[in-house]
Every structure is written in structure tokens, then in C-alpha cells.
């Protein structure tokens, strides 16, 4: 019997993906990001840091945050044992927003391009979007040339083979749909994006790596000292706090990122 034991990803609070305005209000409140000429950091730069944070977390967690469609249909092997258990098909990516097409391919044309033998009717699909698992439940809506027996849908080739490589082709859209990003994941994006901005803001206070400056004019002088140095900047303390919240303070503290890793990738066990 095939199955999967994972965390329950369906019971999480969700919200829209973090925006520039939300990043500024929640994570950068009171942080004045201006250059020496008084020019404010443009929203495009904030958005670039949000995008970089999203991409970084997607690579760390091996998880799609923003929606995307498969560049080419994902191919999965046919296994007889999986198939008789209601066509168990675990996808490589989750969560799944939509299955665009599910088909099986047995032959290729003269240019080595796959030839679709049959598109599986959507009425047969049973999708667990949070886990990225498809089950097939045949019913009376099937092409006439296919055999449907007491154990469901069995094209002739399935009766002769226990395993066929790359038989299934699945075209699907995955990631988190608009307005449905888990709050903790969104928090991680905010922490990381804010850290990127804080490093930039700290360098703008009086200059990168400059701890102080002085000005003398007609016998009058002014001196400014900051916490900046070659290793630190004006917002180092805040950036370090965000960094510790995200990655943890020590080995015993998993941080937000550690909890996310456990939640999405911690337990993934298949039983045959």
C-alpha cells in the first residue's frame, strides 16, 4: 500500500503576500532610508528586496511561494502497486493550485517528442493540494476504447507491465494562491527582506564603514559619532534581532526558518 505521512498543512492562518507598504509599517517602522541628498529609497528597491527574500526562502525550503506553472509537464513513472491504490501520484511540488492537464504517454514520435495516448478526465482527479498528491477514481465518464474492470481503469498496457518509466505527464500550477500565504511564511519573508533593507539604511546614515565625522568652519566645529564601523552599521542591532528571529539564536533555537523546515519538509514518509 502506498501512502504519505506529512504535517497537516491545511490548518494554517493565511494572508496576502507581504507588500512594500506592509514591510515598511511592520518591520521598518521608524527607519529613515534616505541618501545624503534627501532622496528616499524608491518602492522598486523595497520590492526588489522582497523578491530576493522570497527567492532565497524558496531555495532554502525547496518550496514555491509565488504561483507558477510547470515549464514542461512533470513526468512520473507508472507503478502497478501505486496504480491499484487509486492511482497514487505524489507531485514534486506543493502546494498545488490547479491541475491543468493529466495524461499518459507511451510512445514518442520521430522527433522524440511524447505522443499523448490519453488525457485523463478531470472527473477522475482527486487532488490533495496541500500535500501535492493526486488520486485517480475512475467513473462512467471515460473514453469508450478503454477497459474499466472491477479494479478501475486498466488500459491494455497496464495489464502487461508492472512499471513504465515516465508514463504520466502532469501540467499543473503550484505555489500559494493570492491571499493564501501562510502567516509564518510571510513573516519569514518580512524578516529577511527587512534585514536586506536595514543593511542598506545603516550604510546611508553617514557612509559605509564610517564611525564618525566632524565639520569645522570659522572656529566652530561639529562632531557626529555613530555605532557604525567596518563590521557594523547604524541598524546592526535591529538587523541582528531579525536575523536571530529568522535563523535562531543558537543550536537549541530553530528560529522561524527552522519551524518552517520542519513543517514543510520534516516528515515525508512513503509506505509501500
Helices and strands as residue ranges (DSSP letters): E 4-5, E 14-15, H 20-22, I 23-27, H 43-61, E 68-69, E 74-79, H 80-84, E 89-90, E 96-108, E 114-119, G 122-124, E 125-128, E 133-136, E 148-149, E 152-153, H 156-160, E 163-174, E 181-182, H 183-204, E 212-217, E 220-225, H 236-247, H 255-265, E 269-270
